[in-house]
Amino acid sequence: MDNQYNRKIPHLGASNMPYIRWLPAQYEDKFSLPKGWIDGKRYNGFPLPLVREVSNKILKAPLKSIVSDPERSLFFTQWGQWISHEISLTQPSNNPQTAINEINCATSCVKKFPCFPIKIPPDDPRVTGTRQCIPFTRSAFVCHSAFGKVNTCEQINAQTPYLDASNVYGTTEKQAERLRDFTNEMGLLKVNPTFSDHSLQFLPFANGSRMDGCAAANSNSFCLSMEAGDARANENMGLLSFHTIFLREHNRLARKLKRLNPHWSGETIYQEARKIIGAFQQIITYRDYIPLVIGKHATGKYLSQYQGDDESADPRVSNVFATAAMRFGHVTIQPVVKRYNENYQEDPSYPSKLLHNTLFTPRNVIKEGGIDPIMRGLYASPAKLQTQTAMMPDELREKLVVSQHKMNLDLSSINIQRSRDHGLQGYNAWRRFCGLSEPHDLSALSLILKNKKLAFNLLKLYGTPENIDVWVGGISEPFVEGGRVGPLFACLIGQQYKNLRDGDRFWWENEGVFTANQRQALQHVSLSASICDNTGIERLPRDVFAFRPNPKAYDRCSRIPRIDLSAWKERFNETSCGPIPLVCHAFFAVCGSLVRYTCRSGFRLVGEDTIKCLRNGLWSSTPPTCTT
């Protein structure tokens, strides 16, 4: 198959390409130096505040101040992370000079590329002895030169900029092959040979990869990380559970497709199951998730009825989307991870845990009840409600565990520092980009935020709305109707998902990707059905994004509609050329008037692999043979 997403510009579908800029970068040297690098530099007449100071004075949310969302479940939050990992990954810079100069960005407070440490204010309780910073490494970037002139540097997206399930299958052919099970012709993904989840499959362990933080005495399998299509799979238990569900769903689909089409090779089975999983992610995201994020108005504006592939649409992920807008989800994370048994009650065998105790701990999934308690906790618990008085839980602001660092990190400070590292323009510039009003004083900002105290505190730090970091300004806005972001992020998120859809030649609704019957069948995909089919859970809400506090009202799995895979059964006996010629030791697949053959493992194909049924009712040539 032609795998170029855009025939005119093939690289648009590639990983490890620069993010696109919707507004020019704002670097301190015009080329690469991040905002805040030069001490004392002023923007619009004011210096930028320390990012940790903004975190302390604007974003702090102690445990007792957390408000739960009455309408959205934690599953809603977790899907946001899942889909963000699908389309974007920013890698840290790796500068050999740091090793020569003995500078380690994870431990050093020296500001020298690629280290851009986050200064801690003098009155911050984080200040301990000589430790005056939170570590931070600049993102990897590429700088183009032309005619002796260096152009603005751009950060790199390591993911493919499409909803193509690359977090399940990987972004490179080598990675995809490493995840596959080639021991049979079933088209399966590899599973864990050592541990199972009540007879269901776990992800395989990554070869030679131990989780940081495991004691040396714990040199057993529980310290190994699990391998998936995305390297961040082990980040938290909810994310790891999602990866596990889609591994199982792929293998379930593959087995069903093989029963429907026993003449298909493992390669054909794998590719068809992968295509269905990709469509699944697209449908759930656009039909069920995005309208809950940006509300009906923005959904209607940006994501009205699909009109087909648009080769003029640029599907690349924008820097502002990856670095700021889609990070709205960070302020919807609950500080406590809930796990429930089959009665939707906490169980002493796998109790709920504070968030920082669940990061990078796949052993907790293996040893403590598998993924079922985690999945129940995600859809039976409310998301955190973003409020202007309690934005970022201290579990993420004070206790973010990343083991290679000598201290806990602060996700709020990292988000702001990352936007400065990437040279993102300030709040008003992005309001202008979206055609929204621009506040220039306290009165106007108070009106937009509907909160004079918050507006005053922001201006006390930033001096002018022009300087407010876009992530901070975006999460400070009141929600649009029916959404969980304000007008600015509704615009940026809506525009990004429009570009992703319209610029994707393999979008599930596009003619030729699926048949009409298959598209009709795909309308019935649902997360609830996938949970039913791939866990031991027997009852759950039909809409797992909606918080339903009463488990007695949940539906039994037997009542949840399923996708009908009969639309994928190949009916090939009634061709104008007669029956399909069978070849010993070969599989075949039919595409219109074409029949393509592949040999079983251990056999070699001789002759052309494809024959065609001609209009005169004859085959274009004799079929190939498979020999040893």
N, C-alpha and C positions, 0 to 999 in steps of 0.2 A: 504493500500500500504506500502511496505517496504520503509521507509523514510531515510535509511542510505545511504549517498552519496558514501561512500567507505565501502564495506563490510568487508575488512580486518582491517581497522582502523576507526571504526564508528565515533569517536570523531572529525575527520577532518571536519565534516559538522556542528559542534556545535558552538554556540555563546559563548562568555566569555571564550575563549581559548587564549593562548599566540600567539602573532605574531611569525612568523618563522624568523630566522636569516639566511641571505645568507652569511654574514661575522660575525666573533665573535664580541661581544660587546666590546667597548673601555671605560670601567669605570675607574675612578681614583683610586678605591680601588680593582679593578678586579671583584667586585661583584655587586655594585649598585650605587655608588656615581657618579653623572653625570660629564661630562667634564666641567671644569670651576668652580667646587665647591670649590676646594682648591686654595686660592689666591696665585698667583705667580707661580703656577705649570707650567712647560715648556713642550712643545711637540716638538720633533725634534729640540730642542734648542731655541724655541720661546714660549712666553706666548700667550694664545689665546686672541684675542681682545674682548672687550665688544660687545655683540650682538647689542646693540643700536648704538654703534659707526659704526658698519658695515652697519646698516640700514641707518644712517645719511649720510655716505660718499660714499656708493656704490648703494644703492637701492632707494634713494629719488626720487620721481617723482611728482613735482608740477603740478597743473591742466594745466597750459599753455604748459607744455612739453609733454603731452600725445599725442601719435600717434595712429590713428585708423587703424584697420586691414582691408585692402582692399578686403579680400577674405572670412573672417570668421565673422559670426554674433554672437551677444551676446547669442543666443540660443546654440551655440557651447560651450561657457563658462558655461552656466547654466547646460547643460547636464553633463559636467565634474563633477560639484558639486553633481548633482543628483546621478550619478553612483558611485561616491566616498562614498557618504553616504550609498549607498546600501551595500557596502562590508566592510566598516571599521568605527569604532567608538572607540576612545580612551577616557576612562573616567578618571577624576582626582582622585588622592588619597584622602582618607578620614581617617585622623588620629585622634582618640579621644583625644590624648595628646594636640592637638592644642586648643581644647576647655578648657581643664584643665589649660593650661598655658596662656589662653586668647590670643592666636595667631590666627589671621584670615588672611589666605594667600591673600584674596581679598583686604585687606587694609594694611597689615603689610610689612615692609621691612626687617624683621628678617629672616635670612637664617637658617631655622630649619625645618626638614622634617615635612610635605610635601612641605613647602614653599621654592621656589628657585627663589627669586625675581630678576628681570632684572635691573641691575645697570644702572643709567643714568649718562653719562659723565658730568663732571663739567661744560663744556661750552654749554650744551644742553639747549635750551629754555624751556624744560619740567621741569627743576629744579625749584621747588616752595617751599620756606620755608624749612621745614624739610623733604619734600617728595623727596627722592633720588632714587626711584625705580618705575618700572612698575610691578604690581603684576603678579605672576606666580605660579601655583600649579603643582607639579610633577604628572606625569601620574601614575595611579594605576599599580602595577606590582605584580608578584608572584615569589617567590624564592623557589626552591626545595632543600631539604636536603637529602643526601645519605651518609651512613656510617660516620655520624658526620661531614660531609663536606657540606658547603653551596655552591650551584652552582650559576652561573650567573643569576641574576634576569631578568625576561622578562615582557614586557608590555602586556596588555590584549586587545584583540579585542572583543568588545561587540556585534559585528554583526556576522552574518553567512558569511563565506568566499566564497559565491557563488552569481552569478547573479540570484537570485530566487525571486526578487521583495519583499524582506523583508521590504524595506522602505514603501511599500504599505500595507503589511499584518502583519508586526511585526515579531519578532524573536522568540517569545515563543507562546505556545498554548493559554495561558491565555490572552496575548495581542491580538492575532488573534480573539479570541472569543469576546473580549471587542469591537472590531471594527465591528463585524458582526450584521446584522439585522435578528433576529430570530423570528420576528413576522409573517413571512410567509414562504412559500417553494420556494422562488424565488432565494435564494443564494446571496442576496444583501449585500453590505456594508452599515453601518449606514450613514445617511446624516443629515445635520443641520435642525432641525425642526422649527427654528425661522426665518432664513434668507435664501433667494435664490438669484441667480444671473440671473436676467431676465428669471425666471422660471427654470433655471438650478440649480443643486445642489451644495451646499458648504459642506466642511468637518464639522463634528459635533464639538461642543465645548468640550474641555476636562473638566471632572467633577471637579468643584471647583478650576480650574486653572486660575488665573488672570495673565495677562502680567505685568511684572515688569515695572515700569515707569508710569503706569496709575494713575492719581490723585485720591485721595480718593473720591472726588465728582463725579468722572466718574465711579460710581459703576454699570455700565450697561454692556450689553453683548459685547459691542465693546472692552472691556478690557479683555475678555476671550481669552485664546489661543485655537487654533484649534488642534484636535487630528488626528494623522495619524499613520502609521506603524513605523515612526521614530520620536524621540523626538525633532529633530532639524527642524521640518517642518515649524515653524514660523520664522525661522532665517531671511529670506528676502522674498520679494514679489514674485520674480521669482520662488524660491523654493516652496513656498506655492501654487503658480499657477500650478506647475508640480504635486504636490500631489493632487490637486483638479482635474486636467485632468485625472489622473489615477484612482481616485475614480469613476468619471463619466464613464470612459471607462470600468471598471470592471462591473458596474451596467448595462451599455448598452449591453455588451456581455452576461451577465447573463439573461437579458430579452430575447435576441435573441435566446439563447440556450434553454430557457424554451419553446419558441414557436416551436422550432424545435423538442424538446423532452419533451412533456408535462408529460411523465411518469417518468421523472427524479425527484429525491428528491432535496430539497434545498441544501443539502450537496454535492450531485453530481454536481449540477449546479455551486456552489461556487468553488469547486476544479477544474473543467474544465476551468472556466473563469480565475481562478488564474494561472493555468498552461499556458494559452494563454498569459496572461500578462507577465509571466516570460520569455516566448519565445520572446515576443515583445522586452523586454529589452536586451536580448542577441543579437538578430538580429540587432537592431539599433546600439548597442554599437560596435559590431565587423564588421558589414558591412559598416556602415556609419561614425562612430565616430573615432575609433582607427586609421584607415589609415590617417585621417586628422591630427592626433596628432604625429604619429611616422614616417609617410612617407611610400612610396612604398617599399623601400629596407627592412626596419625593419619588415614591415607587411609580406613581402614574407619570411623573415628569420624565424620569430617566429609564424606566423599565416597563414601558407600555408594551403592547403585543409585539412579539418577535417578527421582524421583517426579513430575516434571512441574512446570510453571510455578507458583511460589508468590508471589502478589501481596503477601504480608506480608513477604517477604524484602527487605531493604534492600541492593541491590547496590553502593552507593557504596563507593569505596575509602576505607579507614580511614587516618587520619593516621599511626598507628603502623606500619601495613603499608608505606606508601609511604616513610616517613622512616627506618624502622629495620629491620623484619623482612625485607623483600625485598632489602635491601641486604646480606644475608648473602653474595650473589654476589660482592661486591667482594673477599672474602678467598679466592676460588677462581680469581682471575685470575693467569695465569702472567706473569712479567716479560719473557719472550721470545715473540715472535710467530713461529711456524714456518710456512714455506711449502715445499711439496714438489712435485716434478715427477711425471710419470706412473709413475715407478718408486718413488715415495715416498722420494726422496732430495732433499737440498738441491741447488739449482741456482744457479750463480754469477750467472745472469741475474736472479734474484729471490731473494736470500739471506734467511735469517731475520734479524729485527731486534729490538733492544730495544724494549719497548713504547712508550716515550715518543717514539721516532722514527716511529711509525706513526699517531699521533693527528692527525686532521683532514688527512689526506693522500690524497685521492681520486686524485691524479695517480699515486701509487704503484700503484694498482690498474690504471689505464689503461695505464701505460707498462711495467709489470713483470709480464706474464703473465696479466693479467685475474684473475677470481675463482677459477679452478680451483686454483691453488697454495694459495690461502688456505683454501678449503673442505677440501682434503686435510689441510692443517695443523691444522684445527680438529678433525676426527674422528680423525686418526691421532696426535694428541698428547694427553697426559694433562692434565687440569685440575690446578691447584694444590690440594693437600690442606690444608684448614684444620687447623692444629695450634695448641695453646696456647702454643707457644714461637716460632712464626713465622706471624703473622697477616697483616699487610699488607706486600706487597713494597715495597721502597724505590723501585721504578719508579713507584708510585702515591703513595708517602709523601713523596718528595723531588723527583720529576721529572715530576709531572703537568703537562702543557703545555696551557695555555689562553692563547692569544696576546694577548688584550686586557689581561692582567695583566703587570706588570713583573717578576714572579718566578714560579717554579713553585709549584704548590699542593700541599697534603697532603690526600689523599682521606679518610684516617682522621680528621683534625681537622675537616674539613668535615662529615663524617657526624655527629660528636658535636655540633658547633656547630649543625647544622641541627636536631637533635632538641631542643636547648635553645631555639633560635629558635621552634620550633613548640610549645613548652611541654609536651613529653611528660613524663609522670610517670616515676619511676625504676624500677629493676629489680624491686624487691619488689612494687610496685603492680601490675605486669603479671603477675608470678607469681600474685598473688592473683586477678587477673582470670581467669586460666586454671585456677584451682583447684589450683595447684601449691604445694608447701611453700615457706615464706618463711624464708630464712636470716637470723638476727639477730646472729650472731657468727662468728668465724673458723672454729670447729669445724663449724658448720652449712654455711657457704659452701664450706669445703674438701670436705665430703661431696658437695655438689651438683656442684661442678666436678671432683671427683676429683683435686684438685691443690692441696695446701696452700700451695705457694710462690706460685702465681698468686693464690689467695685472699688471702694475706698482702699481696702487692703491691697488689692492688685496694683492700683496706681501708686500707693505708698512704696511698693517694691520696684515697679517698672518705670514710674514717672509718666508714661504715656501709653495708651492702648496700642500704639504702633509697635511697641517693644515686647508686648506680652507674647511669650512662647506659644506657638499655635496649638500644641497639645493642651497646655494649661487653659487657654482661652476656649478651646473647643469643648472640653469636658465641663467647663464652668457654665455653659449655656443651658437654660431650661430646655426640657425635651420638646421636640415637635409632637404634634398630636399623634398618638398611636405608636410613637417611637421611643427609643432609648438614647438618642443623641439630640443635640440642638441643631439649628438651621445650618451652621457651618459644616459640621461633620455629615449631616444628611446630604448636603451638596457634594462633598468630596467623595463620600462612600458611594452615593448613587451614580456619580459620573464614572468612577472606577469600575463598578460592576457592569455598567452599560458597555464600556469599552471591552471588558473581558468577554462579555457575551457576543457582541456584534462583530468582534474581530477574530472570533474562533470559527474556523472553517469546519471543525468537527463538532460544533455545538449539536446537542442531541436532537434538536428540532429541525436542523438543516436537512434539506432534501439529499438523499443518498447516504446519510449516516446510518439511519435505521429505516426499516420498511414502515409503511403506514400502520400495519398491525402491531409492529413492535413499539412504535411511538404510543399507540393507544394503550398497550399493556404497561408501558413505563409510567403512565399517569398514576398508577396505583402504588408506586413505591412509597415506603414510609419508614421512618426510623423505628417506630413501634414494632412493625413487622420484622425488621432486621434483628431487633433485640429478642423478640419471641423466637426467631429461627436459630439464634446463635448463642443463647444462654439457657439457663434453667428457670428463668423467670416465667411465671404463668399468668400474671395479670398486671396491667400497667395502663396509664392514660394513653388514649389514641394520639394526642398531641403532646409529645414529651417536652416541648418548649414552654408549654403553659403550666404554671404552678397550680397543682390540684392538691390541697392539703388533706383530702379525705380518701385514703386508699380503698375504702369500701365502694367508692364510686368508679374504681378502675375497671376496665374491660378485661375479660379473659382473652388469652391469645387466640382461642378458637374463633373469636368474633372479629378479629383484626383482618381486614382484606389483605390479600397477597397478590403479587405480580404473577400473571399467567405466562409461563415460559413457552407455551406451545407455539407462540408466534415465532420462536427461533427454530422450530423443527423444519428441517430441510426436506421438501417434497420434490423429489427428482425423478420419479418414475414416468412422468408424463411429459417427455420432451418430444419435439417434432422429429428428432433423430432416433427415437426409441430409447430403451433403458440406458442408463449410464454404464459404460464399459467398466467392469471390475478388473482390478489388477491385483495379483497375488502379492501379499505382504505390503500393501499400500493403503493409505488413507486418502480420501479426497474431499473436496469442498466445492460447492456449486455457487457461482456468482453470475446470475443472468444466464447467458448462453455459454459461459465458460465453465470448464471443469478443471480443477487444479489438483495434481496428485503429489503426495509426499510419501516417502518410504518409511517403514517401521525402523526402529533402532537396529543397527547392525546390517542394514541393507543399503545399497547404492542405487540411485535412480539413473536409468539409461534412457535417453531420448528427451524430447521436450516435455516439461512438467505440466503443460496446459494444452487442452484440446478445446475446440469450439464447435458448437452446433450451428451449421450454416443454414441459410434460408432454403437451400434446396433439399433439406432434410438429411444431409450427410455430415459426418464428423470431419473436421478439417484435416485430421491426421489420425494415425493409429495411436493408441495410448502408449505411454512409456512402460518400461518393465522395472522391477526391483530385483537386483541380484546381490549376492554376497561378494 
